[in-house]
Amino acid sequence: MTARRVSSITRRMMVGMGFPLAALALLLGVGGAVTINEVVEGVNDRLLGASARAIAETLALENDEVTLDLPASALGMLENDARDNVYYSVWANGELLTGYPDLPRVSKLPDDDGEMVFQYAHYRDYRIRIAAVARKVPRINQPVIVEVAETLEARHALRNRMLVALAILEVLLIAVSLGLLPLAVRWGLAPLKRVLSAMGTRREADFTPLPLDYVPVELRGLVGAFNGLLGRLDAAMQGIRRFTADASHQMRTPLSILRAHVAALRSAKLPAGPAQQSVTDIEVATGRLQRLLTQLLALARAEGAREGGPDMRAPVDLVEIARAASVEQAPQAVKTGIDLHFEASGNAVTVLSQPDLAGELVGNLIDNAIRYNRNRGVVTVTVLDEGVVIIEDEGPGIPPDARATAFERFGRLAPDRGREGSGLGLAIVRALADSLGAEIELADRGASPGLRVTVRFPVPPAEKRSYDPVS
């Protein structure tokens, strides 16, 4: 199946409303043209009929002869800018009394007193409009017929002007409607943009439902479905975290028992050979598994803290937190032959954080620096007065193109794949930093090989200062 091309809502609405507007404009144009023609014909016919009646009103009988007084105003009212030609004729008992003898007669003569008949005809290469009125004169057997005719230039000119004005108004109406339609669509879609903004600016793993207070009725079904999806994702993530935590917790007891038996076998002083090597392999594998479970528990706890809840951060001393983390990692440094240094100004450095989570964050970074350092290398932990902790090592570092993925779970760089580790250390650090509102930056240590990790903790507003990283 070929995918259908999806157009924008604005374009769809312009097409969907443009054609109906064009059809409506066409209907209005046809109806307007008919109305204009009727109005023009009616107005001019009334003038033409009034001229005929004005002549008929002057008919009289004198000495048994029909007489009339042709007033100038009778034909003068038909004068116009188009200078139409005006013709007339008066007939009594079938004889022409006055006027143009060759002026066409109407096909149906009026036979009642005051009856008016209109008709189109051709006269002297012109199309004309004739108005005929009947007037009864005493002692005359048949009504006297008065006809007045005029050419149609003024009618055509007036009708054309009105049609052009109608066409211009319709074009303006369509143009203005189509011009305002995109603005109206954008205005109408503004609530949708607010909903999309609320969706797009959510923190990672934030499954709280969107409020429906500002959502229009038409979008509440969409937002309700989105909230339902968030609820299902939250339930799934909670289940994964519970499984990870429960599995890690349940496996710690058998691992502890296994390590105790391995220690007992060690104390039994097995002879050198395959048995002793097997015990060594079991001890190493058990230690790795126990560390992995410990880090999985730490990651689950860090992600749980990152996903919200009340803000539990409070002013704490960063120097004490970093010093305690360094002291906790000191045995590991001594065991692996790493020289661990701690540096601080001696003054308390107040930051907004949670002591246990901040200590775990700094401790994981120190642990990574110890594990991935060179042989007999140095790890330096520095606390600056601006609420910044810097951990430096002399290991291979992390290439710039790999730093974006260094915080992914189980991510291992090529030089580190032969070393002991699970690839969860920096993932735990990222989750803890997000939950505490801290910023992490990876950089080269300087001219010498090694990695510098800079952690900036949020500080109370009164204690914020500018910080330039040490080059």
N, C-alpha and C positions, 0 to 999 in steps of 0.2 A: 504494500500500500504506500502511496506517495503522501507525504505530509502536506496538509493544507497550509497555505500561506496565511499567516495571522496578521491582519492589518490593525492599525491603531483604532481605539474607540472613537477618537475625534474624526478620523477619516470615515469610519463606518456610519457615524451619525450625520456627517455632512452628506454622504451619498444617500443615506436613508431619508434625510429630510430635504435634500436638494431636488430629487426627482418629484416628490409630492409638491414642493413649492413651485417647481416649474409647471407641473400639471395644473395646480391651483391658479397660477398666473395665467396659463392658457385659458382656463375656464373663465376667469375674471375678465380676460381680454375679450373673449367672444361675447360674454354677457355685457361687458361695458360697451363694446362696439354696437351691439343691438340697441342698448339703452341710449347711447349717444345718437344713433340714427333716428330713433323714435323722438328724442327730445328735439333734435334739429328740425325734423319734419313737422313736429307739432307746433313749434314756435313759428316757423315760416308759414305753415298752413294757416295759422291763426291770423297772421298779418295779411296773407293773400285773401283769406275769406273776409277779413274786415274791410279790405279795399273793395271787394265785390259788393258787400252789403252797403258800403258808403255810396256807391253808384246807384244801387237799387233803391235806396231811400229817397233819391231825388226824382224817381219816376212819377209822372202825373198824366192825367188825361185832360187835354185842352182842345176844344172844338173837335171832339171825337178823334183826336190824334194823341198818340202817346208821346209825351215830351220828357226830357231829362236835362238836368243841369249837372254837367260833369265837373265836380269840384277838383281843384288842383291837389287838395290834400288826399283825395282818394287814391291817386297814383303816386303822390309824393311819399306816402308812408312806406312804399316799396323801394325807395332809393337806398343804396348801400355802397360800400367801398368797392365791391367787385363790379359795380356799374352793370348790373344785370339789365337785359332788355325787358320791357314791360309791354304787353299787348292786351287789348280788350275788344269785346264786341257785345252788342245788345240786340237781341232778337225778340220780335213780337209777332205772333201769328205766322211764324215761319219766314218773316221778312227781317232783313238787317236794318236796324234803325241807325246805328253808328258803329264805328270801330273797324276792325280788320276783317274783310269778308272771307279771306282764306284761312282765318284762324280755325284750327280744328275744333269741332264740336265734341262735347263729352259724349261717350257712348250711351250713357243713361241720363237722360235729361231730368232735372228735378221737377216734380209736378206739384209739390205742396208749397204753400207760401212760406218762405224763409228756409226752405230745405237747401242744404249746401252739399255739393258733390265735388270731389277732387279726383284728378286723373293726370297721369303722365302722358306726354305725346311728343312728337317731333314737329318742329316748325322752323322753316328756313335754316336747315342744317343745325338746328339747336335742339337739345332736349329741354322740354319745358314742363312746368307744372301748372295745371289749369284748375281754377276754382270757379264753379258755376253755382249761381243762386237763383231761385225762382221768386218772383214778386208778382202777386195778383193785383191787377189794376181794374178798377170798376169799369164795367161794360166791355171788358175784353174777355173773349172766350177762354183763351189759354193764358197761363202765366207768362210774364215777360222773363226771358232768360238773360241774365247778365253773366258774362264770362270775363275773368281777368287772368292773365297768364304771365309768367316770368321765367327767364332762364335760370339755371341752377348753379351758377358760379359761386354765389355767396354761400349757398347751402354746402357745396363741396368744400369750400375753403374753411368754413366753420367746423364741419365734421372732421376734416383732416387735422386741424389744429387740436381739436379735442382728442382725437385718436393718438396723435403724437404725444400729447401731454399724458394720456393714459399709459402709453407704452413706456415713457420715461419714468413715470411713477412706479410701474411694475418692475422695471429693471432696477431702479433704486431700492425698491423693497426687497428684491431677491438678493442684490449685492450686499445691502446692509444686514440682512438676515444671515447670509453665509459668512459675512465678516464677523458678526457678533457670535456666531455659533461656536467657534473654537473657544472664545472667552467664556461663553456660557458652559461649555463642556468642562473646561478647566475649573471653573468655579464649582460646578456640580461634583467634580471628582476630587475636590479639595479634601473632603472627609476621608476618601479612600487613600489619598496620599498621607494623611495623618496616621491612618491605620498601618500603612506600609512602613512609615517611619518608625512607629512604635514596634513593629515586627523586626525591622532591620537594626535598630539600636539596642536590642536586648543583649544582655551579657550571655556569654557561652554557658550552656546548661542551665539557663534561667527558664523554668517551666511555669512560672506564675501566669494565670490567665489574664488576657487583656480585659480591661474594664469596658462595659457596654454603654457607659453614660454618654459618651460623645459620638457613638457609632450610629449612623442613620439606620432607619428601619430596613432599607434595602440591603445593607451590608451586615446586618446582625446574624443572618444565617451563615455567611462566610466566616465572620469572626467567631461565631459559636462553634463551627466545625474546626477552626484553627485551635480554639481553646480545648476542644475535645482531643485533638491530636497532641497538644501539649500535655494534657493529662495522661494520655496513654504512654507518651515518651517518658514522662516523669515516673510513672509506675514501672516501666521497663528499666530505666536507669536505677531506680531504687532497688529493684530486684537484682540487677547486676552487682550493685555495690554490696547488697546484703550477702549475695552469694560469695563475692570475693572476700568480704570480711569474715563471714562464717567459715568458709573453707580454710582461710588462712589461720583463723583462731583454732579450729578443730584439729588442724594438722600440726600445730605447735606442740601439743602434748605428746603425740607419738614421736615427733622429731626429738623432743627432749629425752624421751626414753631411749631412742636409738643412739643419741649422742652419749648417754650414760653407759650403755652397753659397749659402745666403741671405746670409751675411756676405760671400762673394765678390761676389755681385751688388751688395751695398751699396757695396762698395769700387769697383765699376766705375762708380759715379756715373751711374746711369741718369737720363735726362731726366724731369722732372716730368710726370706723366700716369698713364694706366692701368697702365703697366708698373711704375712705382715704387710705386703703390698696391697692386698685386698682390703685390709683394715684401714690402711692409709687412704685408699681411694674412697672407701665408704665415708671416712671422716671428712674428706674434702667435699664430697658431694653433699653430705648432710649440712655442712656449714654453708655451702652455696644456697641450698634449698631453704635453710632457715633465714638467711639474709633476704632471699627473694620474698618469702612470706612476710617478713618484717616490713619490706618496702611496699608490698601490696597493701598491707594494712595502713601504712603511712599514706599511700596514695589515696586510698578510699577515704581516710579521715580528712586529707587535704581537699579533695573534691567535694566532700560533704560541707566543709567550711566555706568553700568558694561559692556554693550555690545559694547563698543568701541567708535569710534569717536576720535577727537583730544584730546590729553592729556592736560587737563585743570589744572593739579596740579601745585602749585606754593609754594614757601617758605612761611610758615605761623607759627604763634606762637601757639604751642600746649597748653601752659599754659592758654592763653586767651580763647581758644576754650573750654577746659575742664572746666574752671571756669564759662564761660557763660552757658554751659550745666548744671552745678551744680546749678547755680542760677535759671535757668528755672525750674528745678525739685524740688527746695526747697519747694514751696507751697504744692506739693503733699506729700513730706516727712512730713511736719508739720501736714497736714491733717490726715495722717495715723499714726502719733506718732513715726516716724522713725527719728533717729538722723543722719543727713547728715554731713560728714566732708570732707573738701577739703584740700589737702596737696600738696605743691610745694616748690621748693627751693627758689623761688623768681626771679630767672633768666629766661630769655626768652629761650624757647626750640624750635628751628626751625626744622620743618619737611616739607616734600613735600606732600601737600594735597590740598583739596578744603574746605574752611572753613565751608560752609553750610552742606556738606555731612559729614565731620568729626564731626561737632557738633551734627548732627542727630544720628551718630553712637554712640558717647559717651552718648548722652541723652537717647537713647533706652536702653543701658546697665544700666544706673543709674535707669531708670524707672523699669526695670526688677528687679534690686536689691531691690528697695523699695517695689514692689508688692509681691515678694516672700521671704520677710524677716520674721523673727520671730516678735512677738508682742513686741513693744518698742525696736526693734533692732537698730543696727548701720550700716550705709553704709559709706565706706571710699573711696574717690577718690584721687589717688596719681599720680602725674606727675613726671617722672624721666627725668634726663637730657639727657638720651640716646634716647629720642623720644618714650617713653613707657608710657602708661596709665594703671593703675591697679585699678579695681573696686572690692571691697570686701564687702560681706554682711555676716549676721549671720543666714541665712536661712538654709533649709535642704540640700542645695547643689545639685549637679547632680552626680549620681553614675558614676564611670569610664566606665562601659559597656553601658551607655546611652548617653555618650557625643558625639559619632559619629553621632547620629540621632537627637541631640538636636537642630540642625540648620534647620531641615526640617520644612516645612510649617505646621501650625496647630498641631505641635507636642506638646503634653502635657504629663508631667510625672505624675505618679500615685499620688504623694503627692500634686500636684498642681491642680488636676482636680476640686476640690471644690472651688478654688479661682477665682476671676475675672481675665479674660485674654482671648486673642484670639489665642495664640500659634504662633503669627507672629513676635514677637519681635526679637528673635534670627535669624530668616530667613531674616529679614530686615538688621540686623547687618552683617550677612554673605555677603549679596549682596552689602552692602555699602563697606565693607572691601575689597571685590574683586575688586570693581571699583576703590578704592584708592590705591591698592597694599599693604594693611596692613595685618598683620598676627594676628590671634586670638588664644588664648590658654585658655582652661578651666582646672582648677585644684582646689584641696581642699584648704581652706584658711589656713590650718595648723593644729595645735593640736586642736583648737576649731572648732565647726561646722560652715559651711558656704562655700561659693563659691568664688573663686578668678578668675577673668577674666582679662587676660593680652592682651593688644593690642599694637603691635609694628608698628609704622608708619615708612615709608621710610624717611630717612634723607638725606640731601645733602652729597656728598662724603667726603667733608672736615670735616664733623661733625660726621661721623660714629665712634662708640665706641663699645667695647664689652659689653654685658649685661648679668648678671647672675640673674635669678629670685630670689626674696627674699624667703627664705625657711620658 
